[in-house]
Amino acid sequence: MTPSHRPATLAAVPSSAPPPLAATSLAHSNVHNPHYGGDAAGLICGYVLRADAPPREVDSVQAAQWLAAWPRGATAPGGEFLWLHFNLSQTQSVRWMERYAELPEAFFDAIKDRSVSTRIERDDDTLIAVLNDAHFDFAFEPSDIATLWTSVAPHLMVTGRTRPLRSVDALRTAVRNGNAPSSSVALLAELMRTQASGLVDIVRGVTQRIDDVEDELLAGRLDHKRARLGVLRRLLVRLQRLLAPEPAALFRLLQHPPAWMGNDDAQELRDSTEEFSVVLRDMQGLQERIKLLQEEIAANVQEVNGRSLFVLTVVTVLALPINILAGLFGMNVGGVPLADNGHGFWIIVAVVAAFTLVAAWLTLRGNREP
């Protein structure tokens, strides 16, 4: 579709545009709104950004008009660019992007395949990124990780998700407050820094929980700590597996960046990558700490079980002589010794006591041996 045909297409779009996103945000929206989590096109938020002006919020109709005026390859005045964030749970979102945004096929293929493998790669003059982040309502569960699909071009950055994400919400808040990056690549770098900041919060939360478990372990309380540590370790392993490829992918990209990416933008990406790498190393250290705690807890449980088994063994050994003699003398047959002896009972008690003391001495001596 050529730019000259776009205005005619826009005439078919209903004139009643959805209300501004500020009035329908996740925190204050009406649950009965049929477009909850995005407008009719699945657009959650859209901003026209430039370095020397405050951000301008747009809806899907205004975004389509902006894209018609400044199609792919055109240069908007003052380095202006557009950021669009979509709710991919709405089927209209992909159709809208295919119709108006002129995005690469690789981006739509990644969305349709629901690819979650972290990667950042070039497709001609466009960057395609698949990033993973924590849910907005993150609760330290391994399943609270979701994917963000991103396309970055000089004039346009498109992001899409199926569930609310922490980093995108923080970036959206920063842009709304006027802290807008000067280019689409700088916006991607800011997204990655926000993602790293969210990971730092997760690492701090996990560290606090590990400290609590360690304090309980030192106090001798073993209530469900192994299960709690197992959940935290699975969370860190999942984060490590999903996020570890991100710095390497960025470094590979920066070896051969697109021609339109400036040196300042490339440096911002390098800085965000270094921050991300530091967080990943901290996560790896936490995994080792959890592993050591699990081994110590397992050793303590094994020691308690061994002590209980030893007590049970001692009781069994001490009861063995009396059980044997009771079985022998309990047989109701003739010729039972001491049956007619007036002191027979005490003689048997003395014999049982002697055997019991010998068995106890042998058992305790064997336990003291290394």
Residue pairs with C-beta under 8 A, 6 or more apart in sequence:
1 9
1 99
3 68
3 69
3 71
6 64
6 67
6 68
6 71
6 100
7 68
9 99
10 61
10 64
10 65
10 68
13 61
13 64
14 40
17 59
17 60
17 61
17 62
18 24
18 35
18 39
18 40
18 59
18 60
20 57
20 59
21 39
21 44
21 45
21 46
21 57
21 59
22 57
22 176
24 30
24 33
24 35
24 36
24 39
26 37
26 136
26 164
26 169
29 36
30 36
35 90
37 44
37 87
37 89
37 90
37 164
38 44
38 86
38 87
38 90
38 93
39 59
39 60
40 60
40 92
41 60
41 86
41 90
41 92
41 93
41 96
42 86
42 87
42 88
42 89
42 90
42 91
42 92
42 93
42 94
42 96
43 59
43 60
43 63
43 84
43 85
43 86
43 87
43 93
43 96
44 85
44 86
44 87
45 57
45 83
45 84
45 85
45 172
46 57
46 58
46 59
46 60
46 62
46 63
46 82
46 83
46 84
46 85
47 55
47 56
47 57
47 58
47 82
47 83
47 175
47 176
47 180
48 55
48 56
48 58
48 66
48 80
48 81
48 82
49 55
49 56
49 80
49 81
49 82
49 83
49 175
49 180
49 181
49 187
50 76
50 78
50 79
50 80
50 81
50 180
50 182
51 78
51 79
51 182
51 183
52 78
53 78
54 178
54 180
55 175
55 176
55 178
55 180
57 176
58 66
58 82
60 96
63 82
63 84
63 100
64 96
64 100
66 82
67 82
67 100
67 101
67 102
67 156
68 100
70 76
70 80
70 155
71 102
72 102
72 153
72 155
72 156
74 155
75 154
75 155
76 155
79 182
79 183
80 155
81 154
81 155
81 156
81 157
81 183
81 184
81 187
82 155
82 156
82 157
83 156
83 157
83 158
83 159
83 175
83 184
83 187
84 101
84 156
84 157
84 158
84 159
85 158
85 159
85 160
85 161
85 168
85 172
86 93
86 96
86 97
86 158
86 159
86 160
86 161
87 93
87 160
87 161
87 162
88 94
88 111
88 149
88 160
88 161
88 162
89 162
89 163
93 160
94 108
94 111
94 112
97 103
97 108
97 158
97 160
98 108
101 151
101 156
101 158
103 126
103 151
103 158
104 123
104 124
104 126
104 128
104 151
106 121
106 123
106 128
107 123
107 126
107 128
107 149
107 151
107 158
110 128
110 130
110 149
111 149
111 160
114 147
115 130
115 147
116 130
116 132
116 147
116 242
117 130
117 245
118 130
118 131
118 132
118 242
118 243
118 244
118 245
118 246
118 249
119 128
119 129
119 130
119 245
119 249
120 127
120 128
120 129
120 130
120 246
120 249
120 250
120 253
121 127
121 128
121 129
121 249
121 253
122 128
122 253
122 256
122 258
125 153
125 154
125 258
125 259
125 260
126 151
126 152
126 153
126 258
127 150
127 151
127 152
127 153
127 185
127 188
127 253
127 258
128 150
128 151
129 148
129 149
129 150
129 151
129 152
129 188
130 147
130 148
130 149
130 150
131 147
131 148
131 150
131 191
131 192
131 195
131 246
132 145
132 146
132 147
132 148
132 239
132 242
132 243
133 145
133 146
133 148
133 165
133 166
133 167
133 168
133 195
133 198
134 144
134 145
134 146
134 165
134 166
134 167
134 198
134 199
134 202
135 144
135 145
135 146
135 163
135 164
135 165
135 166
136 163
136 164
136 165
136 166
136 169
137 144
137 164
138 144
138 166
138 202
140 202
140 205
140 206
140 209
140 231
140 232
140 235
141 231
141 235
142 231
142 234
142 235
142 237
142 238
145 238
145 239
145 242
146 161
146 162
146 163
146 165
147 161
147 162
148 159
148 160
148 161
148 165
148 167
148 168
149 159
149 160
149 161
150 157
150 158
150 159
150 160
150 188
150 191
151 157
151 158
152 184
152 185
152 187
152 188
153 184
154 183
154 184
154 260
155 184
156 184
157 184
157 187
157 188
159 168
159 191
161 168
166 198
167 191
167 194
167 195
167 197
167 198
168 191
170 194
170 197
170 198
171 187
171 190
171 191
171 194
174 180
174 190
174 194
180 187
181 187
181 189
181 190
183 262
183 265
185 261
185 262
185 265
185 266
185 268
185 269
186 264
186 265
186 268
188 269
189 265
189 268
189 269
189 271
189 272
190 268
190 272
192 246
192 250
192 269
192 272
192 273
192 276
193 271
193 272
193 275
195 276
196 272
196 275
196 276
196 279
199 239
199 243
199 276
199 279
199 280
199 283
200 279
200 282
202 239
203 279
203 282
203 283
203 286
206 232
206 235
206 236
206 286
207 286
209 228
209 232
210 229
210 232
210 286
210 289
210 290
210 293
213 225
213 228
213 229
213 293
214 293
216 222
216 223
216 225
217 225
217 293
217 296
217 297
217 300
222 297
222 300
222 301
222 304
225 293
225 297
226 294
226 297
226 298
226 301
229 290
229 293
229 294
229 297
230 294
232 286
232 290
233 287
233 290
233 291
233 294
236 283
236 286
236 287
236 290
237 287
239 283
240 280
240 283
240 284
240 287
243 276
243 280
244 280
246 273
246 276
247 273
247 274
247 276
247 277
247 280
250 269
250 270
250 272
250 273
251 273
253 269
254 266
254 269
254 270
257 266
310 367
313 363
314 360
314 363
314 364
317 359
317 360
317 363
318 356
318 359
318 360
318 363
320 359
321 352
321 355
321 356
321 359
322 352
322 356
325 348
325 351
325 352
329 336
329 348
337 344
338 344
338 347
338 348
341 347
